[in-house]
C-alpha cells in the first residue's frame, strides 16, 4: 500500500514508518522537524542520540534495502499538503503530527494557542486534503486516552449507549480533557467524526495510552535508526522520568499520593496496532475508535515496578512523594475497555519484561547525557505558568510565536 506517515520524526512516527516499510509498504515519511526546534527552545534533548532524518532514511535503505520517501512539510501549509496527497494518492495516512505535550500546552497563552493551532488546524487541513484529492484514503489518527479524563464509570471505546427519558441512542463518549493539549485531541475527534459523517471519509481514531520502551525490531538494527527517549518535565513520560531519576541516584518522585491511573503499552505494540488498523480499514463514512493500551497502572505502581526492575539488575531505588503540580484526581476509579485491537489479533508485550530487558539497561548506558536541570516539572497547572527557572524559555517561545505571526508563517505541525 501507499502510506503517508505524518509526524515521522517523532518517538512513534519514526518506528511506525520503519515498521510499515519493512513489511513491504511504500512509505512517505513527512514532518516539519518542529519537535527538534522545541527541544532547543526548552533546553531539552532525547536521552538516546537521534540522527537527522536524512541520515535515518539513508541508513534504513542501507540496512534493509528498502526506500522511504522523506518529505519536509508543514501540515498547516494546505497548498503543499494538497499537492503531496494529490501526487501520492495514499491508500492510508497515519497522523502523528501533533504537539503532544500536556505540560507544554499549559505553560502560557502562547503555548496553548500554538498547541491548538498546530493540532486542530493541521488535522482540519488533512481532512480537506483527503476529501478533495484522495477520498478513498483511510485516515488512521493518533488520539489519546486523556480525552476521556477519569470518569466514575467504565470508559467505553469511543461511544456509549445512553437511555434518556425513555429513548436510547449511541453517542460519542463524554470527554473530560485534562489540559489544552488533550482538549486539542478532543476537537480533532469531533472534527474527524463530522468529516466522516458529512463527506463519507473513513477514519480510525487510536485513543492511545502512555507508551513505553526504547526500540522496535527495526530501530534496533543500527544506532542511526534509534528513536527518541524523553524524560524531562515537559516532554518526558512519568515512567521515563522515574528510570532516569533512579539512574542518576535521585529518588523516584511520585506526584501526590500516586493513585493517578492510566493505560500503558509497549512501543512495539503501538506499531502493531497501527498495522492492524490499516489492514482492517474503516468503511466509507465510518468513524471508529480503538482504545489503544494493554495494561493499566497507577503512578505508585509504576514506581514500584521501576524498583523491581532495577533490583533485578542489582540496583537500589528510593521512592518519594512530592506535591502534585497538576490539576488532577490523585485517587479515582479507572476501568477502560480495550477489546477491539485484541479482537484483531494484538498480542501485547508486558511492562515488567520490557523494563527489565530493555529500558533499565539503555538508560544506564546513556546516563551521561542526562540534563539534570530538566528532569523536574517546571509547569504549574493551577497558576497557569512556569516556575521562575523556566520563564526565560517561555519568553523565547513567545518571541518565536510573535515573529511567526509578523512573518505570516503558519505554526508548524510537529512530530508525535
C-alpha positions as CSV (number, residue, x, y, z in Angstrom):
1,X,0.0,0.0,0.0
2,X,1.0,3.7,-0.4
3,X,1.1,5.1,3.1
4,X,2.0,8.6,4.3
5,X,3.2,8.8,7.9
6,X,2.8,12.4,9.2
7,X,5.0,13.2,12.2
8,X,7.6,10.7,11.1
9,X,10.4,12.3,13.0
10,X,8.8,11.6,16.4
11,X,9.1,8.9,19.0
12,X,6.3,6.9,17.5
13,X,6.2,8.2,13.9
14,X,9.7,7.1,13.0
15,X,9.4,3.5,14.3
16,X,6.0,3.3,12.6
17,X,7.4,4.4,9.2
18,X,10.2,1.7,9.5
19,X,7.8,-1.0,10.6
20,X,5.5,-0.4,7.6
21,X,8.4,-0.1,5.2
22,X,9.8,-3.4,6.5
23,X,6.5,-5.1,5.7
24,X,6.6,-4.0,2.1
25,X,4.5,-0.9,2.1
26,X,5.5,2.2,0.0
27,X,6.0,4.8,2.8
28,X,6.3,8.5,2.7
29,X,7.8,9.9,5.9
30,X,6.6,13.5,6.4
31,X,7.5,16.0,9.2
32,X,8.2,19.7,9.7
33,X,11.0,19.0,12.2
34,X,9.5,21.4,14.7
35,X,9.9,18.9,17.5
36,X,13.7,19.5,17.3
37,X,13.1,23.2,17.5
38,X,11.0,22.8,20.6
39,X,13.9,20.9,22.2
40,X,16.2,23.8,21.5
41,X,13.7,26.3,22.9
42,X,13.1,24.3,26.1
43,X,16.7,23.2,26.6
44,X,15.8,19.6,26.5
45,X,17.1,16.6,24.5
46,X,16.5,12.9,23.9
47,X,18.4,10.7,26.2
48,X,19.2,8.4,23.2
49,X,21.0,10.3,20.4
50,X,18.8,10.9,17.4
51,X,20.2,11.2,13.9
52,X,18.9,13.6,11.3
53,X,16.0,12.5,9.1
54,X,18.3,12.4,6.0
55,X,20.8,10.1,7.8
56,X,18.0,8.0,9.2
57,X,16.4,7.4,5.7
58,X,19.8,6.7,4.1
59,X,20.7,4.3,6.9
60,X,17.4,2.5,6.6
61,X,17.9,1.9,2.9
62,X,21.4,0.7,3.5
63,X,20.5,-1.9,6.2
64,X,17.1,-3.0,4.8
65,X,17.4,-2.5,1.1
66,X,14.0,-0.6,1.2
67,X,13.4,3.0,0.4
68,X,11.4,5.5,2.4
69,X,10.4,8.8,0.7
70,X,11.4,11.7,3.1
71,X,9.5,15.0,2.8
72,X,9.8,18.0,5.0
73,X,6.3,19.6,5.1
74,X,4.1,21.5,7.5
75,X,0.5,20.3,7.9
76,X,-0.6,23.9,8.3
77,X,0.6,24.6,4.8
78,X,-2.6,23.5,3.0
79,X,-1.2,24.1,-0.5
80,X,1.8,21.9,0.0
81,X,-0.2,19.3,1.8
82,X,-2.8,19.1,-1.0
83,X,0.0,18.8,-3.6
84,X,1.5,15.9,-1.7
85,X,-1.8,14.0,-1.2
86,X,-2.7,14.5,-4.9
87,X,0.7,13.2,-6.1
88,X,1.0,10.2,-3.7
89,X,-2.7,9.1,-3.8
90,X,-2.2,7.3,-0.5
91,X,-4.4,4.4,0.4
92,X,-3.8,5.2,4.1
93,X,-2.4,8.1,6.1
94,X,-1.1,7.7,9.7
95,X,-1.4,11.0,11.5
96,X,1.1,11.5,14.4
97,X,2.0,15.1,13.5
98,X,0.8,17.0,16.6
99,X,2.3,18.8,19.6
100,X,1.9,16.1,22.2
101,X,3.0,17.5,25.5
102,X,0.3,18.4,28.1
103,X,2.8,20.4,30.2
104,X,4.0,22.4,27.1
105,X,0.4,23.3,26.4
106,X,-0.1,24.6,29.9
107,X,2.9,27.0,30.1
108,X,1.2,30.1,28.8
109,X,-1.4,31.5,26.5
110,X,1.2,31.4,23.6
111,X,1.9,27.7,24.2
112,X,-1.8,26.8,24.5
113,X,-2.6,28.7,21.2
114,X,0.4,27.2,19.4
115,X,-0.7,23.7,20.5
116,X,-4.3,24.1,19.4
117,X,-3.5,25.8,16.1
118,X,-0.8,23.2,15.3
119,X,-3.0,20.3,16.2
120,X,-6.5,21.3,15.2
121,X,-5.7,23.3,12.1
122,X,-3.3,20.7,10.9
123,X,-5.8,18.0,11.2
124,X,-8.5,20.1,9.5
125,X,-6.1,20.7,6.6
126,X,-5.5,16.9,6.3
127,X,-9.3,16.2,6.3
128,X,-9.8,18.7,3.5
129,X,-6.8,17.4,1.5
130,X,-8.0,13.8,1.7
131,X,-11.6,14.8,0.8
132,X,-10.5,16.7,-2.3
133,X,-7.6,14.6,-3.5
134,X,-7.9,11.0,-2.1
135,X,-11.4,10.5,-0.8
136,X,-11.0,6.7,-0.6
137,X,-7.9,7.0,1.7
138,X,-8.2,5.6,5.3
139,X,-7.2,8.1,7.9
140,X,-5.5,6.5,11.0
141,X,-5.3,9.2,13.6
142,X,-3.5,9.0,16.9
143,X,-5.8,10.2,19.6
144,X,-5.3,9.8,23.4
145,X,-6.9,8.1,26.3
146,X,-6.5,11.5,28.0
147,X,-9.6,12.7,26.1
148,X,-11.8,10.7,28.4
149,X,-10.4,12.0,31.7
150,X,-11.2,9.9,34.8
151,X,-15.0,9.4,35.0
152,X,-16.5,7.4,37.8
153,X,-17.9,4.9,35.2
154,X,-16.3,2.4,32.8
155,X,-14.7,4.0,29.7
156,X,-16.0,2.6,26.5
157,X,-14.3,2.6,23.1
158,X,-15.3,6.0,21.7
159,X,-19.1,5.6,22.1
160,X,-21.6,4.9,24.8
161,X,-25.2,3.7,24.8
162,X,-27.4,6.3,26.5
163,X,-31.0,6.0,27.7
164,X,-32.7,9.3,28.4
165,X,-36.4,9.9,29.0
166,X,-37.3,6.6,27.6
167,X,-35.3,6.8,24.4
168,X,-31.9,5.3,23.6
169,X,-29.0,6.3,21.4
170,X,-25.4,5.6,20.7
171,X,-23.4,8.8,21.3
172,X,-19.7,9.8,21.5
173,X,-18.4,9.1,24.9
174,X,-18.3,12.3,27.1
175,X,-14.8,13.9,27.2
176,X,-13.2,15.5,30.2
177,X,-9.7,16.5,29.0
178,X,-7.1,17.5,31.5
179,X,-5.0,20.0,29.5
180,X,-5.1,22.3,26.5
181,X,-3.2,19.6,24.6
182,X,-5.8,16.9,25.5
183,X,-8.6,19.4,24.5
184,X,-6.9,19.7,21.1
185,X,-7.3,16.0,20.7
186,X,-11.0,16.2,21.7
187,X,-11.5,18.9,19.0
188,X,-9.7,16.6,16.5
189,X,-12.1,13.7,17.3
190,X,-15.2,15.9,16.8
191,X,-13.9,17.3,13.5
192,X,-13.0,13.8,12.2
193,X,-16.3,12.4,13.2
194,X,-18.1,15.2,11.4
195,X,-15.9,14.8,8.2
196,X,-16.7,11.1,8.1
197,X,-20.4,11.8,8.5
198,X,-20.6,14.7,6.1
199,X,-18.1,13.6,3.4
200,X,-18.1,9.9,3.6
201,X,-14.4,9.7,4.8
202,X,-13.1,6.6,6.6
203,X,-11.1,7.0,9.8
204,X,-9.8,5.1,12.8
205,X,-9.1,7.1,15.9
206,X,-6.5,5.3,18.1
207,X,-7.0,6.6,21.6
208,X,-3.6,5.6,22.9
209,X,-2.3,5.2,26.4
210,X,1.1,6.1,27.6
211,X,3.8,4.4,25.5
212,X,7.0,3.0,27.0
213,X,10.0,1.2,25.5
214,X,13.2,2.2,23.7
215,X,13.2,0.3,20.5
216,X,11.4,-1.8,17.9
217,X,13.0,-4.6,15.8
218,X,13.7,-2.0,13.1
219,X,15.1,0.8,15.2
220,X,17.5,-1.6,16.9
221,X,19.1,-2.5,13.6
222,X,21.5,0.5,13.7
223,X,22.2,3.3,16.1
224,X,21.2,5.8,13.4
225,X,17.8,4.3,13.3
226,X,17.1,4.9,17.1
227,X,14.0,6.8,18.1
228,X,13.6,9.4,20.9
229,X,13.6,8.8,24.7
230,X,12.2,11.8,26.5
231,X,12.5,12.0,30.3
232,X,12.3,15.7,31.2
233,X,9.5,17.6,32.9
234,X,8.0,18.9,29.6
235,X,8.2,16.1,27.1
236,X,9.0,13.0,29.2
237,X,6.6,10.3,30.3
238,X,6.3,9.5,34.0
239,X,7.9,6.1,33.5
240,X,10.9,7.5,31.7
241,X,11.4,10.2,34.3
242,X,11.4,7.5,37.1
243,X,14.0,5.4,35.3
244,X,16.3,8.4,34.7
245,X,15.9,9.7,38.3
246,X,16.9,6.3,39.6
247,X,19.8,6.0,37.2
248,X,21.4,9.3,38.5
249,X,20.9,8.4,42.1
250,X,17.9,10.6,42.8
251,X,14.7,9.4,44.5
252,X,11.8,8.4,42.1
253,X,9.4,11.3,42.6
254,X,5.7,10.4,42.7
255,X,3.2,13.2,42.4
256,X,1.0,13.4,45.4
257,X,-0.4,10.0,46.6
258,X,0.3,8.3,43.3
259,X,-3.2,7.0,42.7
260,X,-3.4,8.5,39.2
261,X,-4.2,5.6,36.9
262,X,-3.7,5.4,33.2
263,X,-3.4,2.8,30.4
264,X,0.1,1.8,29.1
265,X,1.5,-0.1,26.1
266,X,4.9,-1.1,24.6
267,X,6.2,0.8,21.6
268,X,6.3,-2.5,19.7
269,X,2.6,-2.8,20.3
270,X,2.0,0.7,19.1
271,X,3.4,0.0,15.6
272,X,1.5,-3.3,15.5
273,X,-1.8,-1.6,16.4
274,X,-1.3,0.9,13.5
275,X,-0.7,-2.0,11.2
276,X,-3.8,-3.8,12.4
277,X,-5.9,-0.7,11.8
278,X,-4.5,-0.3,8.3
279,X,-5.0,-3.9,7.4
280,X,-8.6,-3.8,8.7
281,X,-9.8,-0.4,7.5
282,X,-12.9,1.5,8.4
283,X,-15.7,1.7,5.9
284,X,-16.5,4.8,3.9
285,X,-18.4,7.2,6.2
286,X,-17.3,5.3,9.3
287,X,-15.6,6.9,12.2
288,X,-14.4,4.3,14.7
289,X,-12.4,4.4,17.9
290,X,-10.0,1.9,19.3
291,X,-8.7,2.3,22.9
292,X,-5.0,1.5,22.4
293,X,-3.4,0.2,25.5
294,X,-2.7,-3.2,27.0
295,X,-2.3,-2.7,30.8
296,X,-3.2,0.0,33.3
297,X,-1.2,1.1,36.3
298,X,-1.3,3.8,38.9
299,X,1.7,6.1,39.3
300,X,2.6,4.5,42.6
301,X,2.5,1.1,40.9
302,X,4.8,2.3,38.1
303,X,7.3,3.4,40.7
304,X,7.2,0.0,42.4
305,X,7.8,-1.7,39.0
306,X,10.9,0.5,38.4
307,X,12.2,-0.5,41.8
308,X,11.7,-4.2,41.0
309,X,13.3,-3.9,37.5
310,X,16.3,-2.1,38.9
311,X,16.6,-4.7,41.7
312,X,16.8,-7.4,39.0
313,X,20.0,-5.7,37.8
314,X,21.3,-5.3,41.4
315,X,20.5,-1.6,41.6
316,X,18.8,0.2,44.6
317,X,16.0,2.7,44.1
318,X,14.3,5.1,46.6
319,X,10.8,6.4,46.1
320,X,9.5,9.8,47.5
321,X,6.2,11.6,47.2
322,X,6.2,15.3,46.3
323,X,3.4,17.9,45.8
324,X,1.5,17.5,42.5
325,X,1.9,20.4,40.1
326,X,-1.1,19.2,38.0
327,X,-4.8,19.6,38.4
328,X,-5.9,16.0,38.6
329,X,-7.6,13.5,40.8
330,X,-5.0,11.5,42.8
331,X,-7.4,8.7,43.7
332,X,-10.1,7.7,41.2
333,X,-11.9,4.9,39.6
334,X,-10.4,3.8,36.2
335,X,-11.6,0.9,34.1
336,X,-11.3,1.4,30.3
337,X,-12.3,-1.0,27.6
338,X,-9.7,-2.0,25.0
339,X,-11.1,-5.0,23.2
340,X,-11.2,-4.1,19.5
341,X,-7.4,-4.4,18.9
342,X,-7.3,-7.6,20.8
343,X,-10.0,-9.0,18.6
344,X,-7.9,-8.0,15.5
345,X,-5.0,-10.1,16.8
346,X,-2.8,-7.9,19.0
347,X,-0.6,-10.0,21.3
348,X,0.8,-7.5,23.8
349,X,4.1,-7.2,25.5
350,X,4.3,-6.7,29.3
351,X,5.7,-3.7,31.1
352,X,7.6,-5.8,33.6
353,X,9.5,-7.6,30.9
354,X,10.3,-4.5,28.9
355,X,11.6,-2.6,31.9
356,X,14.0,-5.5,32.9
357,X,15.1,-6.4,29.4
358,X,15.4,-3.1,27.7
359,X,14.7,0.2,29.5
360,X,16.9,0.0,32.6
361,X,19.8,-1.1,30.5
362,X,19.5,1.6,27.9
363,X,19.0,4.3,30.5
364,X,22.2,3.3,32.3
365,X,24.1,3.2,29.0
366,X,23.2,6.8,28.2
367,X,23.1,8.2,31.8
368,X,26.0,10.6,30.9
369,X,23.6,12.5,28.5
370,X,21.1,13.3,31.3
371,X,20.4,17.0,31.7
372,X,19.6,17.0,35.4
373,X,18.1,20.5,35.4
374,X,15.4,19.5,33.0
375,X,14.0,16.4,34.9
376,X,11.7,18.2,37.4
377,X,8.3,19.6,36.3
378,X,8.5,23.3,35.5
379,X,4.9,23.8,34.7
380,X,2.3,24.6,37.3
381,X,-1.3,23.7,36.2
382,X,-3.0,25.8,38.8
383,X,-1.1,29.0,38.4
384,X,-1.1,28.7,34.7
385,X,2.6,29.3,34.1
386,X,6.1,28.2,34.7
387,X,8.3,28.3,37.8
388,X,10.9,31.1,37.8
389,X,13.7,28.9,36.5
390,X,11.8,28.3,33.2
391,X,10.4,31.8,32.5
392,X,13.3,32.6,30.1
393,X,12.4,29.6,27.9
394,X,8.7,30.8,28.0
395,X,9.8,34.2,26.8
396,X,11.8,32.8,23.9
397,X,8.8,30.7,22.9
398,X,6.6,33.8,23.0
399,X,9.1,35.8,20.9
400,X,9.2,33.0,18.3
401,X,5.4,32.9,18.0
402,X,5.4,36.7,17.6
403,X,8.0,36.5,14.8
404,X,6.0,33.8,13.0
405,X,2.8,36.0,13.2
406,X,4.6,39.0,11.8
407,X,6.0,37.0,9.0
408,X,2.6,35.4,8.3
409,X,4.3,31.9,8.8
410,X,1.8,29.3,10.0
411,X,2.7,27.4,13.1
412,X,4.2,24.0,12.0
413,X,2.8,20.6,12.6
414,X,5.4,18.6,14.6
415,X,6.4,15.1,15.3
416,X,4.4,12.8,17.6
